[in-house]
Amino acid sequence: MPELPEVEAARRAIQEHCIGKKIKKAIIADDSKVIDGVSPSDFVAALVGKTIVSALRKGKNLWLQLDSPPFPSFQFGMAGAVYIKGVAVTKYKRSAVNDSDEWPSKYSKFFVQLDDGLELSFTDKRRFAKVRLLEDPASKPPISELGPDALLELMTVDELHGSLSKKKIAIKALLLDQSFVSGIGNWIADEVLYQARIHPLQIASSLSRESSATLHKCIKEVVQYAVEVDADCDRFPLEWLFHFRWGKKPGKVNGKILLIYSNPFDKKKKNSFYR
């Protein structure tokens, strides 16, 4: 599932390549499971002739601010992805469509051509995403119900510890709760807990202030690093747990062999090394 770094990579690509350009043409999929609450024809009519002013994000949600409302918003779901023709945009690997596929892809749900010829598409292979047309996306669910953004609005250590002390729930489940902190999904939660040496099933309220401070540090470092490298997992540090998730076997990252030989949440054992 795309998480904050992948969505932020998409936002930055749109911000860099699409801002100030007018939408000349739009194609919206006839798929009411993904296109939520508006007909394709009404969606197209609301887009054509508008200028893209900004690309905004909170958590795993992205929306385009146009020169007048309504604005298109994107909840990425399990496999949502942004493509800009001719521009490399990092996608969650399970979201990606082949470069050799037709353009726009048969999985495209939202497609626009801009006045300089640039083309942008939002695809969803698994149809769990939601694409909406809203007067003010930030004031409507799901964005209005999100907790602080893990990159832009992270709680202070004291705020985090105080909030954790009231939660009688496993710490990983809490980190996945988008109303608690937004943008963290499975791989980030696993990574920060592994680096903080906190078991994912430990009850949040049982964490000491020291552990809360370490968790805060790891959330900040993991999210910031992943964003800095545009969510390109091949550029993640070799010692990150990410390289061993989903039952991955020992292999190579950037030409270096990585091995794993113990439970990654065993505090007494080193979990991996490379050579």
ABEGO torsion letter per residue (X at the ends): XBBAAAAAAAAAAAAAAABGBBBABBBBBBBAAABBGBBAAAAAAAABGBBBABBBBBEABBBBBBABOBBBBBBAEAABBBBBBGBBBBBBAAABBBAABBOBBAABABBBBBAAGBBBBBBBAAGABBBBBBABAAABOAAAABBBBAAAABBBAAAAAAAAAABBBBAAAAAABAAABBGBBAAAAAAAAAAAGBBAABBAAABBAAAAAAAAAAAAAAAAAAAAAGGBAAABBAABAAAABGGBBBBBBGGBBBBBABBAABAABBABBBX
